[in-house]
Amino acid sequence: MRYTTATIGLAAFLGSTSAHTVFTTLFINDQNQGDGTCVRMPKQGSTSTYPLEDLSSPDMACGRDGATPVAFTCPADAGSKLTFEFREYADLAYGTGSIDPSHKGPCAVYVKQVSDMATTPAAGAGWFKIWDEGYDEAAGKWCTEKLIDNNGLLSVNLPSALPTGYFLVRPELLALHNADKGDPQFYAGCAQVFVSGTTEEPLDVPANNSVSIPGYVGKGEPSVSFNIWTQPLALPYAIPGPEVFNPVLPQSPVQAKVVQAKQTTGAIPSDCILKNANWCGFEVPSYTDEDGCWASSQKCWDQNSNCYDSAPPSGSANCKVWEAKCKGIQDACAAKNFQGPPVYELKAVEAAVPGAIPGAAEVKGTEVQGGAGAAETVAPAVDVQSSTTPVVVATSVAAPSVAAPSVVAAEPSVSATTEAAAQPTAPTGGAAALVISQDGLCGGTTGQTCEGSEFGGCCSASGHCGTTKLHCGCGWQLSKQGRGEMEL
Ligand SMILES: [Cu+2]
């Protein structure tokens, strides 16, 4: 590359003022999806790497402009390995770094199922954390330092029990270098992913794992005001947000449903002949006369404009490739060659992957009923996987605190007369002591029943009211006591 004095000066200027980071590129099972493809990224290049500093802003969900969907949603099977690439310069124009070494802090990945990728808001309730890592005492490194070691690449596995559907997947970095001065700096973006799982029933996320973004972390909390400069560090450092929830399929074989929902929106069209982020180029109509030639030339240039207009800060390299095709058609028309379009080989360009793609850390799982055959193959108690699960990064493991539902043993038989005597105001038998759930929780020690609640009439294994099969089916029924009870 040839540098002019001006570009070197600009690079030095940018380097001194902007050493932040931005999520630009998604990999699925080590396959590069292309810069910006399926990624919600800030639109403005000059500020795309800037941190999110207002913890109450809706931008906390998917970053600046993160409320706006992108055209493409990438398909991935549940359990797939996802890798997120972070860059100091979105288009690599001034270097290939991932984040300034001063930006020490934790990382996390959150997901949220959305019924409609185009219209369901990113900001708000429904997020849960599938992985996090703070300070690794053994290695003496913050997660962001490991990210730098991995050239800006961060890998996680999608939980194996994610249901089929559309998901926003949100990698988050938190730079704590100014946290003690009240200025924590978050970096978050979102990938749009269509997950293929073994069930279409929405996941039953335990209430203590489900959070709103913004809202899951607030100004002044210990996780965002931690002083990383004191020696020794005042460990342990508590990562913002809820405990990790990694729903996994039962280990016994589960028969997958025969009919599964297919991705209906956001797929990359099969007749896409060149892609730049979330733009696709399509072959222009063939022609045999002058009018047709110029019409197709125009169609090519129109697509070129759309390409540049839609290009995110990660770049427009393939718009430039497309431009050459249009120039070829235009030149042919000018040369009165009206049989076309001319054969032109589009050579897509792709930024080099910055280094070896790291493996994903093992995360302790919570077994959930994830498929149609689950009822026959798994005991319905919510179970935490064996503690012998190999742990790659010790600090990344947060044992999900899911209270196992109480399986109701045989109730002592109470005669009608003594029951009536004990609870004279009871309108009906055993459910008398329960109140209708006002917050969607049920069973256990809540004393609440779902019956008649606005959240649905069934109490799930994890103590949530609902109407889906996960709440009502799989052998679980609402007992008279309002607890999830195995149907024998
Ligand atoms: Cu910064």
Boltz pocket constraint, residues with backbone or C-beta under 6 A from the ligand:
constraints:
  - pocket:
      binder: B
      contacts: [[A, 19], [A, 20], [A, 21], [A, 49], [A, 51], [A, 103], [A, 175], [A, 185]]
      max_distance: 6.0
